[in-house]
Amino acid sequence: MNYEEHAKQSAASLAAVKQMEAGLAAGELDMTRYFHEDFVWRGNVGCGTKEGVEAFRSHWQKPFRKAFTERDYKTEHFMADGEWAACFGHIEATHSGTFMGIPATGKRVRIPYMDFWRIEDGRIIDNPVSVDFASVLLQLGRDVFGGEGWEAYDRGEKPVPDDEGL
């Protein structure tokens, strides 16, 4: 594939993703026009894997929207490379329903994410995702690392391991 074809494919991939993001932000429930019939959503630990649009809708979109309302999507940057597109950003939302066993607090939270999408036939077929649920839980008062997170190194609260055995 030459440079011009690659650039055209990259632009088309980015356009497909931005249309889907606009649909999510608008609160659309039927996302079938954005996703390929063989779509797979692959989240990090705590998020799971969703095979197909209906599984995405019922096992991600609905529980997420129930737990977090008044969502404002803040995508910081989009990128595209051929059939792949990606972005990172965060969602600002109100904790309005049970999340990971924590009843609604009414707190505004920041939900950081990174999304990667592979586009086939103009629709998303593969979607590896990382949603920082550990950060969200910390905002809600639960430290999943029990105070042992490596940020303690950054703050000088924990001694940095020596080089022996490396």
C-alpha positions in Angstrom: 0.0 0.0 0.0 1.4 3.4 -0.9 1.5 6.5 1.3 -1.6 8.1 -0.2 -3.7 4.9 0.2 -2.4 4.5 3.7 -3.3 8.1 4.6 -6.8 7.6 3.0 -7.3 4.4 5.0 -6.1 6.2 8.2 -8.6 9.1 7.7 -11.5 6.6 7.0 -10.6 4.7 10.2 -10.5 7.9 12.3 -13.8 9.1 10.8 -15.5 5.7 11.7 -14.3 6.0 15.3 -15.3 9.7 15.7 -18.8 8.9 14.4 -19.1 6.1 17.0 -17.8 8.3 19.8 -20.4 11.0 18.9 -23.0 8.3 19.2 -21.8 7.2 22.6 -21.7 10.8 23.8 -25.2 11.4 22.5 -26.4 8.4 24.6 -27.3 6.1 21.7 -28.2 2.6 22.8 -28.3 0.9 19.4 -24.6 1.0 18.3 -25.0 -1.7 15.5 -24.3 0.8 12.7 -20.8 1.5 14.1 -19.7 -2.1 14.9 -19.0 -5.1 12.7 -21.1 -8.2 13.2 -17.9 -10.0 14.5 -17.1 -7.2 16.9 -15.0 -8.0 20.0 -14.4 -5.5 22.9 -11.4 -6.5 25.0 -11.1 -4.7 28.3 -8.5 -4.8 31.0 -9.0 -6.8 34.3 -12.2 -5.6 35.9 -13.8 -4.8 32.5 -14.0 -8.2 30.8 -14.4 -9.2 27.1 -17.5 -8.6 25.1 -18.1 -10.7 22.0 -20.6 -9.0 19.8 -22.6 -5.7 19.9 -25.3 -7.1 22.1 -22.8 -8.3 24.7 -21.1 -4.9 24.6 -24.5 -3.2 25.1 -25.7 -5.5 27.9 -22.4 -6.3 29.7 -20.6 -2.9 29.4 -22.7 0.0 28.1 -25.8 -0.6 30.3 -24.0 -1.3 33.6 -21.6 1.6 32.9 -24.4 4.0 32.2 -26.3 2.8 35.3 -23.3 3.4 37.5 -22.2 6.7 36.0 -24.6 9.3 34.8 -24.2 12.9 33.6 -21.2 11.7 31.5 -19.0 14.1 29.7 -16.4 12.5 27.3 -13.1 14.4 27.2 -11.0 12.7 24.5 -7.6 14.4 24.6 -6.1 13.0 21.4 -7.0 10.7 18.5 -4.5 8.9 16.3 -4.9 6.7 13.2 -2.6 4.4 11.3 -4.2 2.5 8.5 -7.0 0.2 9.7 -6.3 1.2 13.3 -7.3 4.2 15.3 -6.8 5.1 18.9 -7.5 7.7 21.5 -6.9 8.5 25.1 -8.8 10.7 27.5 -11.3 10.5 30.3 -14.9 10.7 31.2 -16.2 13.0 33.9 -19.3 11.4 35.4 -21.5 11.3 38.5 -21.4 8.0 40.5 -25.2 7.4 40.5 -25.4 3.6 40.8 -23.6 0.7 42.3 -20.0 0.3 41.0 -17.8 -2.6 42.0 -20.0 -3.1 45.1 -19.9 0.6 46.1 -23.4 2.1 46.3 -24.0 5.5 44.6 -22.1 8.3 46.3 -23.2 11.2 44.0 -19.5 12.1 43.6 -18.2 13.4 40.3 -15.4 11.1 39.2 -12.8 11.1 36.4 -12.6 7.8 34.5 -9.3 7.6 32.5 -9.3 5.4 29.3 -7.3 4.4 26.3 -9.1 2.9 23.3 -7.8 1.1 20.2 -10.0 0.2 17.3 -9.4 -1.9 14.1 -11.8 -1.0 11.3 -13.0 -3.4 8.8 -15.6 -2.6 6.0 -16.1 0.9 7.6 -17.1 -0.5 11.1 -15.2 -1.4 14.3 -14.3 -5.1 14.5 -11.8 -5.2 17.3 -11.6 -2.9 20.3 -8.8 -3.4 22.9 -9.5 -1.0 25.8 -8.0 0.1 29.1 -10.2 1.8 31.6 -8.5 2.8 34.8 -11.0 1.4 37.3 -8.3 1.4 40.0 -8.3 5.2 39.7 -12.1 5.4 39.9 -12.2 3.2 42.9 -9.6 5.3 44.7 -11.8 8.4 44.0 -14.6 6.5 45.7 -12.5 5.7 48.7 -11.3 2.2 47.9 -7.5 1.7 47.3 -7.3 -1.6 45.4 -3.5 -1.6 46.1 -3.9 -1.3 49.8 -1.4 1.5 50.1 1.2 -0.5 48.2 0.9 1.4 44.9 4.2 2.4 43.3 3.3 6.1 43.5 4.9 5.8 47.0 8.3 5.6 45.2 7.5 8.8 43.4 6.6 10.6 46.7 9.7 9.2 48.4 7.6 7.2 50.9 9.1 3.9 49.9 12.8 3.1 49.4 13.8 2.3 45.8 15.1 -1.3 45.5 18.8 -1.7 45.0 20.4 -3.0 41.8 21.5 -6.3 43.3 20.0 -9.3 41.4 18.9 -7.2 38.3 
